[in-house]
Amino acid sequence: MFTSGAGIVGVEAMSSQINNSIEQDNLIGDAGKSDAEGGKDLDGPIDLLLLGVDARARWDVNDTRADTIIVLHIPATHDQAYLISIPRDTEVQVPPFAKSKYPGGTTKATEAFFHGAQNGGGWAGGAQLMAQTIKKLTGVSFDGAAIIDFNGFKGVIDALGSIPMCVSQEVESHHMTLVDGKPHWNADAKKMSGTKKKVVHKKGCRQMAGWEALDYSRQRYGLTNGDYDRQQNQQQLIKGMAKKAIDSGVMTNPAKLNELMKAAGQAFVLDTGKTPLMDFVFTLRGVTANEMVLLRTNDGTFSGNDSGREALKPVSLEMFKAVKNDTLADFIINNPGVVSKKK
């Protein structure tokens, strides 16, 4: 999105818009790539950690967890992008983290962010501890990271008008209710008068407004494979946003682009590691939404261990090894089952 826009409004203006709109912070800490792994050199493969949090908890950083954990891999050819979701309930070894006074321990992946955010660690501390935890689990070091405020995505989608989404399973919302035809959080709807109707996401492909796309991407109860289906829907959400931004003409309209930048500023905290943001942007100019490949762990189904938590299957660990070695395309050819089924 940034790359397309830079060609329209100019590098200098675009750089100013990005820097003024999007909050930047150190999110990867000690999980960044070493000089031997490429360091700030973007000539090789690029790996980003994307963490989704619930905006409704943003005011209380001590009670925030990362329910969405995605590794974004771009090969050294810089012509494709792969999204790999890590199940929120995966059992992980979380290292000690002095910033939040966390001694280390065994827990669910979603809780690593929580432990890093305690005692003044903040969102940056949560992301840093999560990055270290995922590196320990997968072996993958990172060039950068982003905290995605999924509720903030509503403004981005609204700025785009809508995004394409496909519903593969009819599901009733566990979060929202229509009151006189307008969507509201369940807790708010209970206090309101008017005609109330359950939000039901019907099967089929269509353009979705911000609230509908976000609500659908949040559902996991009532779906055949629970959180795995939600992972796929959230990947679809990200791909749909990127594709709409590139294909809709928004990027050729400076006024709309500025509106989109402001909306993005409400949805992201960004870290580009040791690389200036605009260098990062132009390095990725060959990546488009059409080339974004959605991958799944554990065959897309729950794989529990003796403690009742998730455990990554050997083939999933091999997939992350392929990410680290930048041999993911060959791995997929030999293991086509890791590709998410198209909606």
N, C-alpha and C positions, 0 to 999 in steps of 0.2 A: 504494500500500500504506500509506504513512504517513498520507495524507489520510483513508482509511477508518478507520484505527486511532485517529486523533485524535478522531474523533466518538464513539468508544466510551470511551476512557480519560480524555478531557479534554485540553485544549490544554497545560496546564502539565505534567501528568504525561508526556504524549507528548513534549514538548520535552525534558524531562529524560532520558527513555529514549533518544531519538535522540542527544542530545549525549554521553551517557555510553557509548553502544554503538558509534557509528560514528566512525572517525577522520576528521578534517577537516584539509585542508591546501590551500595555494595551488597549484593544478594548471594554471591557465590562464595565469598570468603576464601577459606583454604581449599575449596573444592575446584578452584580454577585450574586450567591447564598449565603445566610446568613448561619451562622453556624447551625441554626435550620433547614435549607433546605438541609444540607449536606456539605456546605462549600467546602473545598478542598478534602473531602472524596468522592471517586469515586465508593464506594460500591453500591450506589443507582443508580437511573436513571441519564442520562447525557443529557444535552440540550445545543446545540451550535447554534449560530446565524451566518448564512452565508450571506454575502452582496456582490452582484455583481456590479462592476462599469465598466465604459467604459474607457479602457486604453488610448484612444486618448485624453482624458481630463486630464490625470494624471499630466501633466506638470503644469496645472492650478488648484490647489487644491480648489480654491475659486469658481470653476464652476463645481464641481463634485456632482452628485446625485447617489443614490443607486437604480438602476432600477430593481435589483433582490434582493428579501428579502425572505430568506428560514430559517425555523426553522428545525434543525436536532435533532430528539429525539431518544435516545437509552434507552430502558427500563432497569430496574435494573438487568434483566437476562443477559444483554449484548450480546444477540444473534441475535438481529435484529436492523435495522435502518429505521426510517421513515422520509421522507422529506415532509414538508408542506410549500407551497408558500403563501406569503401574497401579495395581489394585490398592485402594486405600487401606485395606485390612491386612496387607502383606506384613508378615513378621520381619522386623528389621533389628539390627544391632545399632543403636544410636550411640555415637561416641560422646565422651564428656565434652561439655561446652562451658567454658569459664564465663563467658559474657552473661549467661542466664543462670549460672551456678548449678547447672544440671550435671550430675555425676556420671551420666551414661547409663544405659540399660537396654533391655529387650522390650519392645513394644510394637504397636501397629504403625505403619508408615505415616498415616494421617496425623499421628500424635507427635511426630518429630518436630513439626512446625510449632506446635503448642509449647513443647519444652524449651525450644530456642527463644520463644517470645517472652518467657517469664522474666521477672526481676529486672525490667528495663531493657530486655533484649529487643523488644519491638518486632515489627514485621521483618525488618532486615535480619535480626537475629534468628527469627523463625526460619527464614529462607536459607540462611547460611547453614544452620544445623540440618535442615532437610537436604541441602545440596551435599553436605558431607556424608549424610546417611545413605543417600542414593548412590553416591560414588562408592561407598563401602559395599553396597549391595550388588552393584552392576559392574564396577570397575571403570565407569565412564566419568571423565573429568569434563568440566564445562567452560565454554567461551563466554557465557552470559546466562541471564535468567530473567524471568518476568513473573511478578505476582499479578494474577488476573482476578480482578473483582468482578465476578460473574454478574452481579446485579448492575454494575456499572456498564456492562455490555449492552444493556437496554438502550442507553443513550447512543451508543455507536450504531446499533441496528436501526434505531429510529432515524438517525442521520442518513443512513443508507436507504431508508424507506421500508425495507423488509429484506429477508434473506431466504434462499431456497432450503427447505428441510423436508425430509421424508420420514413419515411415521410408519414403522414396520409392524408395531403391535399397538392396538388400541389400549390406552391406559388413562385411568382417572387421576387427576391431579391430587396430590396429597398436600399441596401448599396454597392453592388459590381457589377462589369462588367468584362467580359472576354475580354482581348485584346490579339489577336493572341493566344488564348487558355489559357492565364494565368490570374488569378484573381487579380483585383486591386480595391481599393476604388473608388467609382464613381467620386469623386473630382479629383483624380489622373488620372483616365482613360480619363476624358475630355481633359486633356492636352497632351495626347499621340496620336501618329499616329499608324495605324495598323487596322486589322479587329476586329471590336467590336461586342460583342454578349451579350445579357442579360443573367444573371445567373438565371436559373429556377430550383427549387428543385422539381423533379418528385416524384410521389408517389412510395412507396416501401421501403423495408429494404435492407440496404447495409452497407459496410464498408466505412466510410467517412474520408478523409484527414482532417487535422486540420482546414484549412481555410473554407472548406465546412461545417463541423459540427458546427463551430462557427457562420458562416453566417446564417445557417438554424435556429440555436437556438436564433438568434437575431430578427427574423421576427415576427411581430405582425400584420402589415397591410396586408390585403388580406386573413387573417385566419378567419374562422367562428366566433370564440369566442375571437378574438384579443389577448389581453395580457394573458388571461387564457390559450390559446393554447401555447403561448410562454413560460409561466411558466412550462407547462408540458414538452415542448421540452427541456428546460434548466435542469429540473430534469432528463430527459432522458440522457442528455449530461453528467451530473455528474455521474450517474449510469453507463453509458457506459465506462467512463474513469476508474472508479474503477474496473469494471469487467475485462476490457482489461488488466489493470496492474497486476491483480491477475492471470488471465488465460493464458496470452500470453507467459510466460517464462521470461519476463523482470526481474522479481523479483529474479530469480535464476542466473542472470548474473551480477556480481558486476560492470563491466564496464558500461553496459546499465543502471543499477540502479543508478550509479553516474551521468550519463547523465540526467536521469529522475529527480534526486534531483536538479540538476542545473536548469533545465527547470521549476520545481515547484517553485524554488526561485524567478522566474520572474513572477509568477502568484498569489502568496499568500502573505498576511501579516497575521500572526497567533497569537492567544492569547489562552493559556490554563489555564487562571485564576490563581488560587493559587496552581496549580499542576505542577510539573516538566514535561516537554514535554514527556520524555521517559516513565514516569509512566502512562501518558495518553495513549501513544501508546500501551503499553502492556495490559492495562485494556480493550482495544477494540479489542483484538486479536480474539475474537469469532465472530466479525461482518464481513460478507463478502458481496460482491456486490449482490449476488443472493438473499440475505435477505433484500435488500433495498426496502421499500414499498413507492410508490409515492402517496401522498394524495392531495386533492384539496379543496379549500374553495368555498363557495357560489355555489355549484353544477357545478362549472366550467363555470359560465356565469356572465356577468356584473350585479351588484346589486347596482343601484344608489340611493342616498338619495336626499333630497330637494335641496342641493347645487350642485348636479351633480357629486359629488364624490362617491366613493365606500363606502359601509357599510357592515360589516361582518354580515351575517345572524345568527340567534340564534343557528342553528346547528353547524356553524363554531366556534362560541364562546364556545359552549359545547365541541367541539373537543379540543380546547386549554386548557379547564379546565381538560379534560382527560389527556392531556400531563402533566400538572402540578401535577396531582394526580397519574400519572403513571398507568392509567387504559385505555390507548389508544387501546390496543388489544380488550378489551371488547366493547369499544365504536364502533370500526369498525364492529364488529360482528352485533351489533344492528343498525348500520348506514352504510351499505355496499356502499352506493352511494358516500361516500367521497373518495373512492379509484379511482385513475385515471384509465381511460380505457386504456387497453394495446394497444400500437401502432401496 
